[in-house]
Amino acid sequence: MNDSVLHFYDEIAEDYHLIFHDWNEAIARQGEILNRLIKSKITSQPNLTLLDCSCGIGTQAIGLAKHGYLVSATDISSASVKRAEEEAISHGVTINFGVADFRTLDKDVQGSFDIVLSADNAIPHLLTDHDLHTAFANFHTKLNQNGLLVATIRDYDALTMEKLPATQPRIFDEGKRIVFQVWDWAEDGKTYTVNQFILQEMNEQWTTKHYKTQYRALLREEINQLLRETGFTDIEWHLPELSGYYQPIVTARKY
Ligand SMILES: C[S@@+](CC[C@H](N)C(=O)[O-])C[C@H]1O[C@@H](n2cnc3c(N)ncnc32)[C@H](O)[C@@H]1O
C-alpha cells in the first residue's frame, strides 16, 4: 500500500456518497444481500458480532447494523470513520467505531468476532505479498472459532484480460452529476493507478473533482492461496449472477 490510499480516502470522505446513484438505497440493498449470504453460512445464532474492517463512510456497517448485527467498524481513513460515525447517528444505529489498518488489526482492534467483513475492493489496495499475507492473518486472528470472513473484490480475473482504460461514465441527477474512473495500467499488468472523477453542475457551473490512488489486480487464485496459507478453510466464491451483489464475494471459515 502507498500513502496515496490514505490521502485518497481522507480527501474523498465528504463526497464519497456521490459515487453512488443513491447512497441510502445502496446501504439498504447491500445490507440485504450480505445479510442473506451470511445467514446462509451461519444458522441459528442470534446477536452475531461483526467487524467491518474497511467501513469507509459506513455503507455496509450501517446496512448490517439495521439487520441486527452487533457491528464494530474500522478503517484506515480517520476522515471516513468520522463521517461514518455521523451517518450511523443519522440512520439511528449504534456502531462501535475505530481507526485501524488491516496490517495491524490484531493490535488496533480489541476482541474477536463471528464475522469479519471487508467490502468493495478494499483489500487490493495492499500491493505486496507481504502486506496481503499480514492482512489475511489478522482477519483470521480477529475471528472467533467457526467465524466467517466475507470479502468483496473486483473481478480481476475478467478485468486483467481486457485491461480497460476507463469505466463507463455513470450519469446521475438528470445529467448534473457524472462519475467515472480512468485506469493507468502498469506495464506488467499487475497494478494500476485509478483516477476517480466526479463532475457536478450547480447553478450552471461545472466543477471537476479528481482523486488518485493505486490497486493491485488481485486474482481469485491468489486470494485462495492467501486464505489457505493463513489457515482458512471452506473457501467459496459467490459470483454476482447468483448473489445479486455487484462484485464477486469470497467467504472462508476459521476452524
Ligand atoms: C472502496 S472503499 C469501500 C468503503 C466501504 N466498504 C464502502 O463500500 O462504502 C475502500 C476502503 O478501504 C479502506 N482501506 C484501504 N486500505 C486499508 C487498510 N490497509 N486498512 C484498513 N482500511 C483500508 C479505505 O480507507 C476505504 O475506506
Ligand as a Chemical Component Dictionary entry (heavy atoms), coordinates in Angstrom:
data_LIG
# 
_chem_comp.id                   LIG 
_chem_comp.type                 NON-POLYMER 
_chem_comp.pdbx_formal_charge   0 
_chem_comp.three_letter_code    LIG 
# 
loop_
_chem_comp_atom.comp_id 
_chem_comp_atom.atom_id 
_chem_comp_atom.alt_atom_id 
_chem_comp_atom.type_symbol 
_chem_comp_atom.charge 
_chem_comp_atom.model_Cartn_x 
_chem_comp_atom.model_Cartn_y 
_chem_comp_atom.model_Cartn_z 
_chem_comp_atom.pdbx_ordinal 
LIG C1  C1  C 0  -13.665 1.440  -1.906 1  
LIG S1  S1  S 1  -13.689 1.926  -0.216 2  
LIG C2  C2  C 0  -15.059 0.990  0.417  3  
LIG C3  C3  C 0  -15.604 1.561  1.713  4  
LIG C4  C4  C 0  -16.903 0.885  2.189  5  
LIG N1  N1  N 0  -16.709 -0.519 2.463  6  
LIG C5  C5  C 0  -17.993 1.118  1.162  7  
LIG O1  O1  O 0  -18.254 0.211  0.350  8  
LIG O2  O2  O -1 -18.568 2.207  1.133  9  
LIG C6  C6  C 0  -12.297 1.078  0.433  10 
LIG C7  C7  C 0  -11.990 1.389  1.895  11 
LIG O3  O3  O 0  -10.877 0.619  2.314  12 
LIG C8  C8  C 0  -10.115 1.388  3.217  13 
LIG N2  N2  N 0  -8.757  0.841  3.267  14 
LIG C9  C9  C 0  -7.828  0.818  2.284  15 
LIG N3  N3  N 0  -6.692  0.253  2.743  16 
LIG C10 C10 C 0  -6.909  -0.094 4.037  17 
LIG C11 C11 C 0  -6.110  -0.713 5.055  18 
LIG N4  N4  N 0  -4.834  -1.053 4.827  19 
LIG N5  N5  N 0  -6.669  -0.922 6.252  20 
LIG C12 C12 C 0  -7.960  -0.547 6.512  21 
LIG N6  N6  N 0  -8.760  0.048  5.599  22 
LIG C13 C13 C 0  -8.237  0.282  4.381  23 
LIG C14 C14 C 0  -10.185 2.786  2.630  24 
LIG O4  O4  O 0  -9.829  3.801  3.540  25 
LIG C15 C15 C 0  -11.631 2.847  2.154  26 
LIG O5  O5  O 0  -12.483 3.406  3.106  27 
# 
loop_
_chem_comp_bond.comp_id 
_chem_comp_bond.atom_id_1 
_chem_comp_bond.atom_id_2 
_chem_comp_bond.value_order 
_chem_comp_bond.pdbx_ordinal 
LIG C1  S1  SING 1  
LIG S1  C2  SING 2  
LIG S1  C6  SING 3  
LIG C2  C3  SING 4  
LIG C3  C4  SING 5  
LIG C4  N1  SING 6  
LIG C4  C5  SING 7  
LIG C5  O1  DOUB 8  
LIG C5  O2  SING 9  
LIG C6  C7  SING 10 
LIG C7  O3  SING 11 
LIG C7  C15 SING 12 
LIG O3  C8  SING 13 
LIG C8  N2  SING 14 
LIG C8  C14 SING 15 
LIG N2  C9  SING 16 
LIG N2  C13 SING 17 
LIG C9  N3  DOUB 18 
LIG N3  C10 SING 19 
LIG C10 C11 SING 20 
LIG C10 C13 DOUB 21 
LIG C11 N4  SING 22 
LIG C11 N5  DOUB 23 
LIG N5  C12 SING 24 
LIG C12 N6  DOUB 25 
LIG N6  C13 SING 26 
LIG C14 O4  SING 27 
LIG C14 C15 SING 28 
LIG C15 O5  SING 29 
# 
